[in-house]
Amino acid sequence: MGNAKSAPKNKTGKSVVKLKTDTAYKTGVLSLCEHKLMEVPVKVFEITNLRVLDLSKNYLKKLPNRLNQLKTIKTLNLSDNKLIKGSLVPISTMTNMQTLLLSNNRIGLEKDGEQKLVGPHLPTLSEKMKTVKLDGNSLTMIPRAIYAPTLTKLESLDLSRNQINIIPEDFCKNLVSLTSLNLDHNLISSLPKEIGLLTKLKSLSIENNKIVVLRTNFDQTYPQPLPSELFKDTSLIDLSLKGNRMTNGQLNEFDGFESFMERRRKIKNKNIHGGALLDTTVCGLE
C-alpha cells in the first residue's frame, strides 16, 4: 500500500524540525516529508499563518484535534502514511483548504487489527476544495464526503487503485465543477447515465476495471456500459479505457461516441492539440 519506508533521504530530528518550523513562520510553507514522524510536532500548531503543510511519507495513524487550529491551510499533503477510517476528523474545520492529498493510506479499512473502526471514512470537507487524491486507500465505495452538495468547486479527483465497484447517482449530481476523474484499477463494470450531469468533465481515466462488451446491440437487458450521456452531455475530450474487455471497434459503435469524436475534431481545428486527439487508440483500446 505504499507505506513501506526506506531510510529517509533528508535530514530529520528535533533540531531540523525546529529549523523548518521557525522558517515556516515567515513563509507559511512547511514540509516535514519523510521525517519518520509518529505524530505531528507540537510546534506545527503554533504557526497560525500556515498555507501549505506537507506531512507525507511518515508513520501517522491519526491526526490530533489541535490540527483544527490551522485555519489558513490551503494545501495539506498526508500521502504515504497509515491513516485509517475516522482518523481525519480534525480537518473538517479547515475551511480554507483547496488541495487534500491522501494517496496510499488505509482510509477504506473497517478494522485496525481486531478493533472495528467507527465514523465516516472522511469528515466534512472544505467548500473551497478543488483537488482531492484518494488513490490507494482500500476503498470499497466512494466516501459520501467526496460528493457532498457543498463541494461545488471540486475540479480534480483521483480514486484510482481501490476496490470501488459503483459510481453513485448523487456523485454525478453534486460535483458540478469536476473536470478530471481518475478511476483506474477499480472494479467498475459500468457508469450510470447520470454521468452526463458532469457537464464540465474533460478527462476520464477508467483503465483496468471490469468493463466487458460481449456485443454492441445494446438494449434494456444489456445496456451500454458507458452511457451515451457520457459522450453527448459532458465536455469529455480525453478518455482512457486500457485494460478493459472491449475493443476499439466496439467503442466506435457506442451510441453518442460520434459526439465525443466531433468535439475532438473541433479542438484539432483550433490547433490546440493537433491530430493526436483524433486517434481513437488514445482511449487505450486495440
C-alpha positions as CSV (number, residue, x, y, z in Angstrom):
1,M,0.0,0.0,0.0
2,G,3.0,2.3,-0.3
3,N,3.6,2.5,3.4
4,A,6.9,0.6,3.5
5,K,9.5,3.2,4.1
6,S,13.2,3.2,3.2
7,A,15.7,5.3,5.1
8,P,14.8,9.0,4.8
9,K,16.8,10.8,2.2
10,N,16.6,14.1,4.0
11,K,17.8,15.2,7.4
12,T,15.5,14.5,10.3
13,G,15.5,15.1,14.1
14,K,14.2,17.7,16.5
15,S,16.7,20.3,15.5
16,V,15.7,20.0,11.9
17,V,12.0,20.2,12.7
18,K,12.6,23.3,14.8
19,L,14.6,25.0,12.0
20,K,11.9,24.2,9.5
21,T,9.0,25.4,11.7
22,D,10.9,28.6,12.5
23,T,11.2,29.3,8.8
24,A,7.6,28.4,8.2
25,Y,6.5,31.3,10.4
26,K,7.9,33.6,7.7
27,T,7.0,31.6,4.6
28,G,3.7,30.0,5.5
29,V,5.0,26.7,4.0
30,L,6.2,23.7,6.0
31,S,7.5,20.4,4.7
32,L,8.1,17.5,7.1
33,C,8.0,14.9,4.4
34,E,9.8,11.7,5.3
35,H,10.8,12.6,8.8
36,K,9.8,9.3,10.5
37,L,7.1,11.1,12.4
38,M,4.7,9.0,14.5
39,E,2.8,12.2,15.5
40,V,2.5,15.8,14.4
41,P,5.1,18.0,16.2
42,V,3.5,20.4,18.7
43,K,5.3,23.5,17.2
44,V,3.3,23.0,14.0
45,F,0.1,24.1,15.7
46,E,1.7,27.4,16.6
47,I,2.2,28.5,13.0
48,T,-1.1,30.5,12.6
49,N,-0.3,31.7,9.0
50,L,0.5,28.2,7.6
51,R,-0.8,27.8,4.0
52,V,1.0,24.6,2.9
53,L,1.7,21.6,5.2
54,D,3.4,18.5,3.9
55,L,3.4,15.5,6.3
56,S,3.8,12.9,3.6
57,K,5.9,9.7,3.9
58,N,5.7,9.4,7.7
59,Y,4.0,6.9,10.1
60,L,0.9,8.9,11.1
61,K,-2.1,6.8,12.2
62,K,-4.3,9.6,13.3
63,L,-4.4,13.4,13.4
64,P,-4.5,15.3,16.7
65,N,-7.5,17.6,17.4
66,R,-5.2,20.5,17.6
67,L,-4.7,20.3,13.8
68,N,-8.1,22.1,13.5
69,Q,-6.3,25.3,14.8
70,L,-4.6,25.6,11.4
71,K,-7.5,27.6,9.7
72,T,-5.3,29.1,7.0
73,I,-4.1,25.9,5.4
74,K,-4.9,25.7,1.6
75,T,-2.8,22.6,0.8
76,L,-2.4,19.5,3.1
77,N,-0.3,16.5,2.0
78,L,-0.8,13.4,4.1
79,S,0.1,10.9,1.4
80,D,2.0,7.7,2.3
81,N,1.1,7.4,6.0
82,K,-1.0,4.9,7.9
83,L,-4.2,6.9,8.3
84,I,-7.4,4.9,8.7
85,K,-11.1,5.4,8.7
86,G,-12.2,8.0,11.2
87,S,-8.7,9.4,11.7
88,L,-9.2,12.6,9.7
89,V,-11.9,14.4,11.8
90,P,-9.7,17.4,12.7
91,I,-9.5,18.5,9.0
92,S,-13.3,19.2,9.0
93,T,-12.7,22.7,10.3
94,M,-10.0,23.6,7.8
95,T,-12.4,25.8,5.8
96,N,-9.8,27.3,3.5
97,M,-8.4,24.1,2.2
98,Q,-8.3,23.7,-1.5
99,T,-6.0,20.7,-2.0
100,L,-6.1,17.4,0.0
101,L,-3.6,14.7,-0.8
102,L,-4.2,11.3,0.9
103,S,-2.6,8.8,-1.5
104,N,-1.5,5.5,-0.1
105,N,-3.1,5.4,3.3
106,R,-5.7,3.0,4.8
107,I,-8.9,5.2,4.8
108,G,-11.0,2.3,3.5
109,L,-10.2,-0.2,6.2
110,E,-13.0,-1.1,8.5
111,K,-10.8,-2.7,11.2
112,D,-7.5,-1.9,12.8
113,G,-6.4,-5.4,13.9
114,E,-9.4,-6.7,15.9
115,Q,-10.8,-3.3,16.6
116,K,-13.8,-2.2,14.4
117,L,-13.3,1.4,13.3
118,V,-16.2,3.9,13.7
119,G,-17.1,7.1,12.0
120,P,-17.1,8.1,8.3
121,H,-14.2,7.4,6.0
122,L,-13.8,11.1,5.5
123,P,-15.2,14.1,7.5
124,T,-16.9,17.1,6.0
125,L,-14.5,18.8,3.6
126,S,-14.0,22.5,2.8
127,E,-16.4,24.1,0.4
128,K,-13.3,25.6,-1.3
129,M,-11.9,22.2,-2.1
130,K,-10.6,21.9,-5.7
131,T,-8.3,18.8,-5.7
132,V,-8.5,15.5,-3.8
133,K,-6.3,12.5,-4.2
134,L,-7.5,9.2,-2.5
135,D,-5.7,6.7,-4.7
136,G,-4.5,3.5,-3.0
137,N,-6.7,3.6,0.1
138,S,-8.6,0.2,0.1
139,L,-11.9,1.9,-0.5
140,T,-14.8,-0.3,-1.5
141,M,-17.1,2.7,-2.0
142,I,-16.7,6.4,-2.7
143,P,-16.9,8.3,0.6
144,R,-20.0,10.5,0.8
145,A,-18.0,13.5,1.9
146,I,-16.4,13.5,-1.6
147,Y,-19.7,14.2,-3.3
148,A,-21.5,16.3,-0.7
149,P,-23.7,19.1,-2.1
150,T,-21.3,21.7,-0.8
151,L,-18.3,20.5,-3.0
152,T,-19.4,22.5,-6.0
153,K,-15.8,23.7,-6.6
154,L,-14.1,20.3,-6.8
155,E,-12.2,20.1,-10.1
156,S,-9.9,17.1,-9.9
157,L,-10.5,13.8,-8.1
158,D,-8.2,10.7,-8.1
159,L,-9.9,7.4,-6.8
160,S,-7.6,5.0,-8.6
161,R,-6.2,1.8,-7.1
162,N,-9.1,1.0,-4.8
163,Q,-11.9,-1.6,-4.9
164,I,-14.8,0.7,-5.9
165,N,-17.5,-1.0,-8.0
166,I,-20.3,1.6,-8.1
167,I,-20.5,5.2,-9.0
168,P,-23.5,6.7,-7.0
169,E,-26.0,8.9,-8.8
170,D,-25.5,11.7,-6.3
171,F,-21.8,11.7,-7.1
172,C,-22.7,12.9,-10.6
173,K,-25.4,15.3,-9.4
174,N,-23.3,17.3,-7.0
175,L,-19.8,17.6,-8.5
176,V,-20.8,20.3,-11.0
177,S,-17.2,21.6,-11.5
178,L,-15.4,18.3,-11.9
179,T,-13.1,18.4,-14.9
180,S,-10.8,15.4,-14.2
181,L,-11.6,12.0,-12.8
182,N,-9.3,9.0,-12.4
183,L,-10.9,5.7,-11.6
184,D,-8.1,3.4,-12.8
185,H,-7.6,0.0,-11.2
186,N,-11.0,-0.5,-9.6
187,L,-13.9,-2.9,-10.0
188,I,-16.3,-0.8,-12.1
189,S,-18.3,-2.6,-14.8
190,S,-20.5,0.3,-15.9
191,L,-21.2,4.0,-15.4
192,P,-24.7,5.5,-14.6
193,K,-26.4,7.6,-17.1
194,E,-26.2,10.5,-14.6
195,I,-22.5,10.7,-15.5
196,G,-23.8,13.2,-18.1
197,L,-24.5,15.6,-15.3
198,L,-20.8,16.2,-15.0
199,T,-21.0,18.7,-17.8
200,K,-17.5,20.1,-17.3
201,L,-15.8,16.7,-17.3
202,K,-12.9,16.8,-19.8
203,S,-10.7,13.9,-18.7
204,L,-11.8,10.4,-17.6
205,S,-9.5,7.5,-17.0
206,I,-11.0,4.2,-16.2
207,E,-8.2,1.8,-17.1
208,N,-8.1,-1.8,-15.8
209,N,-11.6,-2.1,-14.5
210,K,-14.3,-4.7,-15.2
211,I,-16.0,-3.2,-18.2
212,V,-16.9,-6.1,-20.6
213,V,-18.5,-5.8,-24.0
214,L,-19.8,-9.0,-25.5
215,R,-21.9,-7.5,-28.2
216,T,-22.9,-4.0,-29.3
217,N,-26.6,-4.5,-30.0
218,F,-27.4,-3.0,-26.6
219,D,-30.9,-3.0,-25.1
220,Q,-32.6,-2.6,-21.7
221,T,-31.5,-6.0,-20.5
222,Y,-27.9,-5.5,-21.8
223,P,-27.3,-1.7,-21.6
224,Q,-24.3,0.2,-22.9
225,P,-21.7,0.1,-20.1
226,L,-20.6,3.7,-21.0
227,P,-23.9,5.5,-21.5
228,S,-24.4,7.9,-24.4
229,E,-24.8,10.8,-21.8
230,L,-21.0,10.4,-21.1
231,F,-20.2,11.3,-24.7
232,K,-23.0,13.7,-25.5
233,D,-23.6,15.8,-22.4
234,T,-20.1,16.2,-20.8
235,S,-17.1,18.1,-22.2
236,L,-15.1,14.9,-22.5
237,I,-12.0,15.0,-24.8
238,D,-9.7,12.6,-23.0
239,L,-10.9,9.1,-22.3
240,S,-8.7,6.1,-21.3
241,L,-10.1,2.6,-21.3
242,K,-7.0,0.4,-21.5
243,G,-7.2,-2.9,-19.7
244,N,-11.0,-3.5,-20.1
245,R,-12.5,-6.3,-22.2
246,M,-13.6,-4.3,-25.2
247,T,-12.2,-3.2,-28.5
248,N,-11.7,0.0,-30.4
249,G,-14.2,-1.2,-33.0
250,Q,-16.9,-1.9,-30.3
251,L,-16.3,1.6,-28.8
252,N,-16.9,3.2,-32.2
253,E,-20.4,1.6,-32.2
254,F,-21.4,3.1,-28.9
255,D,-24.4,5.5,-29.0
256,G,-23.0,9.0,-28.6
257,F,-19.4,8.2,-29.4
258,E,-19.6,10.3,-32.5
259,S,-20.3,13.4,-30.4
260,F,-17.1,12.7,-28.5
261,M,-15.2,12.5,-31.7
262,E,-16.7,15.6,-33.1
263,R,-15.6,17.6,-30.0
264,R,-12.1,16.3,-30.6
265,R,-12.2,17.4,-34.2
266,K,-13.2,20.9,-33.2
267,I,-10.2,21.1,-30.9
268,K,-7.9,19.8,-33.7
269,N,-9.3,22.5,-36.0
270,K,-8.3,25.1,-33.4
271,N,-4.8,23.6,-33.4
272,I,-4.8,23.1,-29.6
273,H,-3.6,19.5,-29.5
274,G,-3.1,18.7,-33.2
275,G,-4.1,15.5,-34.9
276,A,-3.3,13.3,-31.9
277,L,-6.7,13.8,-30.4
278,L,-8.4,12.2,-33.5
279,D,-6.7,8.9,-33.0
280,T,-9.2,6.7,-31.1
281,T,-6.4,4.5,-29.9
282,V,-5.8,7.3,-27.4
283,C,-8.6,5.6,-25.5
284,G,-6.1,2.7,-25.0
285,L,-8.0,0.1,-27.0
286,E,-7.0,-2.0,-29.9
